[in-house]
Amino acid sequence: MTTGHHFGPFLVSPQKRNGKLNGQWVVTIPKSITGDQRARKFFKNRKLADEYAKRMERRYRRGELSQPEPSPKVRLTFRQAVEDWKTLQRLRVSTSKKREISLKTDGYRLRAVLAFLGDDELAKITETRLVEFQDYRHQQGRTPATINSDMKTVVQILNWAKRNGHIGTVPRVERIPEEPSNTVIPTPAEVVQIISNLPERLRPLVTFIAETGCRSGEAFNLTWDRVSISDGYADFKPKDGWTPKTRASIRRVPLSRKLIGILRHLPKDGDYVFRGKVPDRPITNIKKAFDKAVKKANIKRDGKPVHVTPHTLRKAYATWQAINGKVPQRVLKSLLGHSPTSQVTDSYYVIPQEEAIKSAVFELPFQALEGGNEGSGNGNKVATG
C-alpha cells in the first residue's frame, strides 16, 4: 500500500476519493507555515509532488517561510482567468486597441494551453509547470516557434492576473531556441517573373505589395480615400471593420511612378483599391493563384524550387532596401510599420544574400609584408597560396 512521506514539515501523500486512490498526489503544508490553516496542493503524479515539497523544504530551512505568503483576492483556475482576460481583450478590440484577427489568433493558441493548464489553480502555476507544458507541446511535434508563441500568450494572461492581484509573481520560463530562418529572397527580376504569371487582375495588387513592403492585409483593405495619386503616397490607417496590426503600422508609404500609373488605370467603381470580383468587396486571398504563379516562374536555388509567399515579398522589400544602403534603418522600420525599438526588422526581415556574403570576402595584404622583407634574409615569409 502506498503511504505518505515527509520532506521536512511537508507531507507528500497519494490522494484518495471515496476511500480509493485516484492517481493524484497531495502536498500538505502545515498551518504553522501558512499562518491560518493547513493548505493542500494537488499534483498529477508523485514526481511533481516530490519536486514541489523539496523546493518548499529548502525554502523552509533557509527561513523564507517564516511569514505566510499573501493569499490572492480570488482563487481562479487558469480557464477562469482566460475568460476574464478575453473579456478585456474584446473591449480592446471594440476600442481599436487590438485587432479582431489578433484575438482570434490568441484563441487558437489557447486551445492547447487550456487542454493542459485549464483546471490548474492560477496561483499554483509554477515555472516547472510551464516547462512541462513546453515539453507537452514538444512531444506533440510542435515547432519551437509555435511553442514560444503559445507561451507568449500564457505570459500575457499571467501578467494580467498579476496586475489584478490574483497572483503575486509571474513565473519566468526560457524560450525554446529556434533554428535560424532559411528564407530565400527572390531577386527583383524573379518577382517580376512571378507577377507576369499571375492572373491580370491580381498583378497590380502583388506589384503594390512588392514595391511598398506592406502586409497583404494592408493592401487588401486599402481604400481610395487613403491614396493620393497626385502626391504619390498611400496611407494605412484604421477604418470601420479593420485596424492595422500595431500603432507603428499606421503609416504613409511612397509610391513609385510606375505604381502610380498602374493605380491611375484601376477601376474606381467601389471603395477598395484592389477590389474583388464584386466591386464593393476587396480581394481577401491570393494564396492559390500566387502559388501557381511561383510554380510557373520556376525559381530555383541549387537546383531546388524556392518557396515564395506573399509575405516573402515583404521580406524581399526589406532586404533590397537594406542592401541598397540608401534607406536608413529607422526609415526602413517606419516604412515596414515596425516600431523604432523593434528588433524584428533585422532579426527576421533583412535576409543576408549569397551575393552580399561572397562580396564580403576579406584578404590580408600579405604582398605588403613580402615587399617590405625583400633582401632582409630572415626567411620568415608567409605562404599566400
N, C-alpha and C positions, 0 to 999 in steps of 0.2 A: 504494500500500500504506500502510495506517495505521501510523504509528510512534509511539513514546513521546515524551513531552516532560516537562520539569522545571519545578517551582516550588521554587527553592532546591535543597535536597538531596533533595526528594521527587519520585520518578519516577511519572508517570501513563502507563499503557500499556494497550492492549487485551489482554484475556485470551484465551489460546489453550488449546484442549483437543485433544489428538491432532493438533497442528500446524494446527488450523483455528480461526479467530476464532469466538467464541460469542456476541458482542454485549455481554458484560460488560467492565467496566474495573477496573483494579487500581492502587492507590496503594501504592508500595513505600517503607517507612520504613527508612532505613539503620541498621545496628547501632550506629553512633556516637551515635544518639539513643535507641534502645531500651535500650542498655547490655548487650544479650545477643546476640541475633541479629536479622537483619532481619525486619521484620514486613510483612505484606501485608493490605490492607483492600480488600474487593471491593464494587463498586457496579454498579447495573443499567444505568447509562449514563455517558457521558463527562462530562456536565454535573455530575452529583453527585460524580464523582471529582475533577473540577477544583475544585469548591467546597470539598471537604474538604482537598485539597492546598494551596489558597490559605490556608485558615484555619491549617493547620499551619505553613506557611511564615511567616505573620505572627507566630505564637507563637514560632517558632524565632528570628526576627530580634529579638524582644523578650527573648530569653533565658529563656523559660518552659520550654524543653525540655532544659535542661542536665542534669536528672536524669530517669531513666526513671520513668514512672508505674507504680505497683504493679500487678501482674497480679492478676486475680481468682482466687479459690480454684479455681473450676471454671468453665470456659468453656461456658456454657449457651446454647442458642438460646432465642428467646422462647417457642417452643412447649414446650420442656422446662421452662422456668420456670413456664409456665401450669399444667402438670401437677403440679409440686411445690406450687405455690400452691393449687391446687384440693384437694390432699390436706389441707393445713392448714385450708381452709375447711370441708371435710367434718367435720373434728374439731370445728370451732367450732359447726357445726350440731348435732352429737351432744351437745355440752356446753351447748346452749341459748344460745350467744353470737351465733348468726346464724340467721336463718330459712331454711328449705329453699327457699322461693319466691325469696328474695334470691339464693341460689346459682344457681338456675335462670335468673334474670334475668341474672346475670353471664355464664353460659354462652352465653346468646343474644347478648349484646353482643359476646362474644369471637369469634363466628364470623367477622365481617368483619375483626376485628383480626388473627386468625390467618391469614386469606387473604392479608393484606398484609405482616405482620411475622413470621409464623410461623417462617420459616427464617433470619431475621436473628440474628446473634450478639448476645446480650443486651447485652454491654459496648459494642457498637458502635452502639447505637440512640441517635441524637443528636436535638437539637431539630429540626434540618432534616428528619430522617426522620419525626418525629412530625407536623410540619406537612404533609409530603407525604401522610401518612395522612389528615389532616383534609381536604386537597384531594381525595383519592381518594374519600372518603365524600360530599363536596360534589358531585363530578361524578356520583355515583350518584343524586343527587337527595334525599339525606337532609337533614332539617331541622337547624338549629343545635343544637336541644335534644338530638336523637338523637346527633349527633357529639360533643357535650360529655359526654353520658352514656357513650359509648364510651371517651372519653379519661379519664374519671374511673376507670373500671375498669383501664385501662392503667397509670395512675399508681399505683393500689393495688398492682399487681404489681411495678412498678419500685421502689416503696418497700419492699416485701417483699424484693426482690433486694438492695437496699442494706443492709437490716438483717442479712441473712445473708451479707454480704461478697462477693456476686457482682459488684457494680458499686460504683464509688466515689461517684458522684453521680447524681441523678435530673434529667434534662433538664426545664427549665421551659418550658411551652408556654401561650400565651394561649388563653383560652376564645374561642369564636366568639360574637360578640354575638347575643343572642336578642331577637326582637321582643317588646314588652310584651304581656302576656296580654289577650285581648279577651273574657274570660269575662263572660257576662251573668248576673247573680244574680237569680233569681226572687224575687218578694215572698212573704211568708208565706202570703198568700191564694192565690197561684198554686201554691205547693207543696201546699196543701190540695186544690186542684183536681186536681193530678196524682194525689195519693193516692186521691181519690174515684173515679178512673178505673182504678185497679189492681184485679186480682182480690182478692176479700175476704181470702183467706189471706195476701196479701203486704202488706196495709195496716198491720198492727201493726209489721212489720219496717221499712218505709220511714218510718213515723212515728217509730220509735225512732232511726233514723239522722238524721232531720231535727232532732229535739229534743235530741239529745246531741252531734251533730257527729262521731260516731265513724266509723271506716273501715268499709266494707262487710264486710270480712273479720272485723273485731272483732265485728260484730253476728252474722254467720253462725256464729261459733264460741262465742258466749256460751252458757254452760250455767246451769242453775237454781241450782247451788251458788255461782254468782258474783253472784247477785241477791238483794237484800233488799227485798221488797215492803213490809214493815213500817217499815223505816227509810228507804226511798226512794232506793236507790242501786244501781249496777251496777259490778262490778269487772272490769277487763280484765287478766288475769294469765295466765302460761304454764300450759299443761296438756299432757297427753300428746298428741303429734301436732301441737301448734300453739304458736307463740311470738309475742307482739306484735312489731311492726316494730322498735322500739328499746327501750332501757331506759326512756326517758321515756314510752313508750307504755303502760307498766304503771301504771295509774292507777284512780281511782274517780271516777265521774261521777254527779251528782244526777239524779233523775227527777222530772218534773212530776206533779202529782196525776192529771191525765188519763192520762198514760202509765202510771202505777202501776195505774190502773183497767183499762187495756187489758191489761196483763200479768197482772193477777189473774184475768182470764177466759180466758186462753190454756190449751189442754190441757197437762197435765203428765205425759203418759204416756211421756216419753222424757227424755234428759239435756239436749237442746238447747231453748233458749227459743223459737227460731224454727225449728221442725222442718220437715223436708221432707215429702214425701208418705209416706215411711216414717218412723215415729216415732223410731227410733234414729239417724237421719241428719239433718244440718242442711240448710237451703237453701244452695245454693252459687252460684247465678247467677240474677240477676233482670233482666239486660240487655234481653232481648226483651220481656218484659212491661212493663218500665219505659219503653222506647222507645214502645210502643203507647200507654201512658197519657199520655206527654208530647204525643204527636201529637193525642190526643183532647182534651187540655186546651187546645190551640190557643194557646199562649203566644207572643206576638209583640212585637217591638220595631221601630219604624219600618216596620211592615207585613211584617216578615220573621220566620219561625218562629225561636224561641230554642232553641239546643242545650243540653239539660239532661241530665246523667247522675247516677247515684247519688253520685258524687264531688262533683258540683256542690253537692249538699245540704250537704256538709261545709264547703265554702267559703261557702255561704249562711249557715250557722250562725255561722261566724267573723265574717262581715260584719255580720250582725244584732247580734251581741253587741258588736262594736266600735262600731257606730253608736249603739247604745243607751247606751253610755258608762257602764254600771253595773258592768261587769266589768273590773277592772284587767288590763293586758296580760299580766302574769306569770301571773295566774289563767287567762286565756284560753289561754295556751300550755299550761298544765297540763291544762286540760280537753280540748284537742286532741291531747295526747300529744306535744307538741314540747318540746325541752329549753329551759331558761331563756335560754340564749345564742343560740338559733336565730333566724335572720333569715327563716325560711320563712314564719312566720305573717303578718308584714307584707308580705313581697315577693310571696307567691303566694295567700294565703288571704283577706285582707281586701281586697275589691274596691271601690274608690270608686264610689258610686252616683250616678246622674244627679241625683236629687233633692237629695242632700247637696252635690253640686258647685254646683248652682244656688243653694242656700241660703247658699253661701259668698261671694256677691256682696258686694263692699266698695265703699262710696261715700264720698268725701271730704266733709267738712262745709263746702262752699263757702258755704252760707247764713250761716254764722257770719262769714265774711270779708266777705260783702256787707253784713251788718248793721253790722259794725264800721266799714265805709268810707262809710256814709251821710253825705252832706254834706261828705266830705273833698275832693271835686273833683279827685282825682288821675287819674281816668279809666282806672285800671288794673283794671277789673272782669274777672273770669274768666267766660267763657261756660259755663254749666252745661247748656245744651241744653234 
